[in-house]
Amino acid sequence: MKKYTLKKSLFKDAPEPEPPQHFRIDYRNQLNPAQYQAVSSVNGPHLIIAGAGTGKTRTITYRVAYLVELGVKPESILLLTFTRRASQEMLRRASILLDARCEKVAGGTFHSFANQILRQYAPLLDFDSSFSILDQGDAEDVVNLLRTQYKFDTKERRFPRKQTLYTIFSRAVNTLTAVKDILKEDYPHYEDFLEDILRLQSAFEQYKATHNMMDYDDLLIYLRKLLRDHDKVRRTLSDRYRYLMVDEYQDTNRIQAEIVTLLASSHGNIMVVGDDAQSIYSFRGATIRNILDFPESFPGCTLIKLEENYRSTQPILNLTNEILRRARE
Amino acid sequence: MRHKYTKELFTHRTGGDLPTIVVAESENFQSKFVVQKVLELREQGIPLNTIAVLFRSGYLSFDLEIELNKANVPFVKFGGFKFIETAHIKDMVAYLRVLENPRDAVAWNRILLLVEGVGPRTAEKVIDDVLARRVTTAGDSSRTLPAFWTGFAGYPDRVSDLFGALKDASPSHIAPADKVQMLLNYYEPVFKRRYDDFNKRRKDLDMFQQITERYRSLGTLLTDLALEPATESVTDITPPGTDDEKLVLSTIHSAKGLEWHTVFVIYALEGRFPASRAAVSEESMEEERRLMYVACTRAQQNLFITYPINIYDRESGLVLSKPSRFIAGLPENLLDTWVVDEE
């Protein structure tokens, strides 16, 4: 067989778009100065600290429109949000603001994005692309099935219940913590069962793989694995999504932060938006460290704070500012 | 290590009343205060759905719910059971899941146990039989399936009926909503036998079928259901229409990103908010503080932070009566303080 080589120089990516002479939207006048700075930032890492009621949705919406107006291909923008409704709403508003091109922007939650990518690449991970997604209740049922099969629960000792076991497994995954340490910290009375719990955990993983199932955590785990272990896929996806935006960054978990880093690997164009003061989902594995450490993870990052509030009266803000002032420095 | 980004929020709007701390001598006084204040606001023309009562944990609103019912104040509560988590919807979803992924042993187990006379052992046998066929569907499952569903012999009639129903619904040209209709016909007697309150639950199945009308692919439908369980059970929500002005009750977690004209934060009581278990670490206590911050920043015009005193805590054996540390000892010029009294 003969090799025919395609010349790289001939098929370079389209050059960076030239900004248009006149923007159709008057960004400078429709936004406050901090919002405008965020909206008109294009390349490189950016951290937007958006206080409560400071027009975060508006800012993201305008930035999508700005990028598209600048000539960025809408398909190359990826907007990850906390709920799918949130991204749909932002893209809908951007379309009204500019035009229908904004509807082509890729958007969704980390889980829906992972699902979409994994359906495409499932065989690389030894799954069928028709894999089932287990919700929490389903996953607990599987754990229970195995727990019974292994006969871990005896009259002499009370083995943890299915909910507890699944919480432990899920926490281990989401916070990248060893089961041993979780037991030590939260369930010291089960520390003696460590070995059996670990056996159950690997049986659980095996079971899901054999039966072509993923739980919510797996969607993220396997996406990270795909991006980590398959250089070509990572490059393809990173090249496809040239501009990443992540909303509610204060409520992401460690795996999500790793996914973001991997996706940004070939360009570093990443804007995360959030408010550390509103990080309230640690029980689901979210870590406030992602947003607090973002400047260290992405050196050269620009920090922009949105502080003008459009929701509350000043007396209410005086109180909430004070509540925050007393938080740990 | 950085612990926060300092920020100072401000507005160009002028005016507004001071936030108010409300001390009530019992839980019930706290509830009655909220009810009376809500009715007053309603009198002043503030629609009920622009008022919210927020709390740290779902159970903290039970007494208030009773008082609201007595006063005929309609309300909707967020942070409770979701539509997709109800047993009868999970049943329907399980039928669809085995159509899409015949190796889905969890779904198999559920629908087999629904068959009258089938116990765990029979279920396991059938599942082993199914798995032994080792179908790999590689993408478009429905194309390979109709053949798959035949040839399961030697089972009780009722199990054969299940296979028959699945086979009938499997062809790929049948739209998801039609598959659901076919499976609903099969499910009807099962459903009636299994749930005493099937009449109430039927509304959920209707709504489920309505939702599936929007889909052309079963795979997409199942993915959406798994990833985006949006709608609440109809038993909990109002039909959209004229009479949908309702007071909002919500956990703080479920109030994320939302705003209301008037916000009540109830049970701002040490031991409840912050919850007593938060004392285990500085991290979790700081998160409780952020929860209070999230709750208070939902308010546009009025903010009432209430706490009852003399609450007996069975877990610790203590009487709780101190205000939440997040609102205690704040400069006096930031707050009004009211004490609830009875005529």
Contacts between the chains, C-beta under 8 A, distances in Angstrom:
chain1	res1	chain2	res2	distance
A	49	B	5	4.9
A	49	B	7	6.6
A	51	B	7	5.3
A	51	B	9	4.8
A	52	B	9	7.0
A	52	B	293	7.7
A	52	B	294	7.4
A	52	B	297	3.6
A	52	B	298	7.9
A	53	B	9	7.6
A	53	B	259	6.8
A	53	B	297	6.5
A	54	B	9	7.1
A	82	B	256	7.8
A	82	B	257	8.0
A	83	B	228	7.5
A	84	B	227	7.4
A	84	B	228	5.1
A	85	B	228	7.8
A	85	B	230	7.1
A	86	B	257	7.8
A	109	B	227	7.0
A	109	B	228	7.8
A	111	B	227	5.2
A	112	B	223	7.7
A	112	B	227	5.3
A	112	B	228	7.2
A	115	B	223	5.8
A	115	B	227	6.4
A	119	B	219	8.0
A	123	B	138	7.9
A	128	B	101	7.5
A	128	B	136	5.7
A	128	B	137	5.7
A	128	B	138	5.6
A	128	B	139	7.5
A	129	B	138	6.7
A	129	B	139	4.9
A	130	B	100	6.0
A	130	B	101	5.1
A	130	B	137	4.6
A	130	B	138	7.3
A	130	B	139	6.4
A	130	B	140	7.9
A	130	B	141	4.7
A	130	B	219	6.7
A	131	B	101	6.7
A	132	B	97	5.6
A	132	B	100	7.1
A	132	B	101	4.5
A	132	B	104	4.6
A	132	B	106	7.7
A	132	B	107	7.1
A	132	B	222	7.5
A	133	B	222	7.3
A	133	B	223	6.5
A	133	B	226	3.9
A	133	B	227	6.9
A	134	B	106	6.5
A	134	B	226	7.8
A	135	B	84	7.6
A	135	B	226	5.8
A	135	B	229	7.7
A	137	B	85	6.8
A	137	B	90	7.1
A	138	B	106	4.9
A	138	B	107	7.9
A	141	B	106	5.6
A	141	B	109	7.2
A	141	B	110	7.8
A	142	B	106	5.7
A	145	B	106	8.0
A	145	B	109	7.4
A	207	B	105	8.0
A	210	B	103	7.8
A	211	B	103	4.8
A	211	B	104	6.4
A	211	B	105	5.1
A	211	B	106	7.7
A	211	B	131	7.8
A	212	B	101	5.7
A	212	B	103	4.8
A	212	B	104	7.3
A	213	B	101	7.7
A	213	B	103	7.9
A	213	B	104	6.5
A	213	B	106	7.1
A	276	B	4	5.6
A	276	B	5	5.6
A	277	B	4	6.8
A	277	B	7	7.3
A	277	B	290	5.8
A	277	B	293	5.4
A	278	B	256	7.4
A	278	B	290	6.2
A	278	B	293	6.9
A	278	B	294	5.2
A	278	B	297	7.8
A	279	B	287	7.1
A	279	B	290	5.9
A	280	B	252	7.2
A	280	B	253	6.2
A	280	B	256	7.3
A	280	B	287	6.2
A	280	B	290	5.6
A	280	B	291	5.3
A	280	B	294	5.9
A	281	B	253	7.4
A	282	B	283	7.4
A	282	B	284	7.3
A	282	B	287	5.6
A	288	B	287	7.9
A	292	B	1	7.7
A	292	B	2	4.9
A	292	B	3	7.1
A	292	B	4	7.5
A	292	B	5	7.8
A	293	B	2	7.4
A	303	B	5	7.7
A	305	B	5	6.9
A	305	B	7	5.8
A	307	B	7	5.5
A	307	B	8	6.1
A	307	B	9	5.4
A	307	B	10	6.4
A	308	B	9	7.7
A	308	B	10	6.3
A	308	B	11	7.0
A	308	B	12	7.4
A	309	B	9	4.5
A	309	B	10	6.5
A	309	B	11	4.8
A	310	B	11	7.1
A	311	B	259	5.4
A	311	B	297	7.5
A	311	B	300	5.5
A	312	B	11	6.7
A	312	B	16	7.9
A	312	B	297	6.8
A	312	B	299	5.9
A	312	B	300	5.7
A	312	B	301	7.9
A	313	B	11	7.0
A	313	B	13	6.2
A	313	B	15	6.6
A	313	B	16	2.6
A	313	B	17	7.6
A	313	B	300	7.5
A	313	B	301	6.3
A	314	B	10	7.1
A	314	B	11	5.5
A	314	B	13	6.9
A	314	B	14	7.3
A	314	B	16	6.1
A	315	B	16	4.8
A	315	B	17	6.5
A	315	B	18	5.0
A	315	B	19	6.3
A	315	B	334	7.5
A	316	B	16	6.7
A	316	B	19	5.8
A	316	B	296	7.0
A	316	B	297	7.8
A	316	B	299	5.4
A	316	B	303	5.3
A	317	B	9	4.9
A	317	B	10	6.5
A	317	B	11	6.2
A	318	B	334	5.6
A	319	B	19	4.9
A	319	B	296	6.4
A	319	B	303	7.2
A	319	B	330	7.2
A	319	B	334	5.1
A	319	B	335	6.6
A	320	B	9	7.0
A	320	B	293	5.9
A	320	B	296	4.9
A	320	B	297	5.1
A	321	B	8	5.8
A	321	B	9	6.1
A	322	B	330	5.9
A	322	B	331	7.0
A	322	B	334	5.9
A	323	B	289	6.8
A	323	B	292	6.0
A	323	B	293	5.3
A	323	B	296	6.7
A	323	B	326	5.8
A	323	B	327	7.6
A	323	B	330	8.0
A	324	B	4	7.6
A	324	B	7	7.3
A	324	B	293	5.8
A	326	B	289	7.5
A	326	B	326	7.8
A	327	B	3	7.3
A	327	B	4	5.7
A	327	B	286	6.2
A	327	B	289	5.6
A	327	B	290	7.6
A	328	B	3	4.8
A	328	B	4	7.2
A	328	B	282	6.9
A	328	B	286	5.7
A	329	B	3	5.9
A	329	B	4	7.2
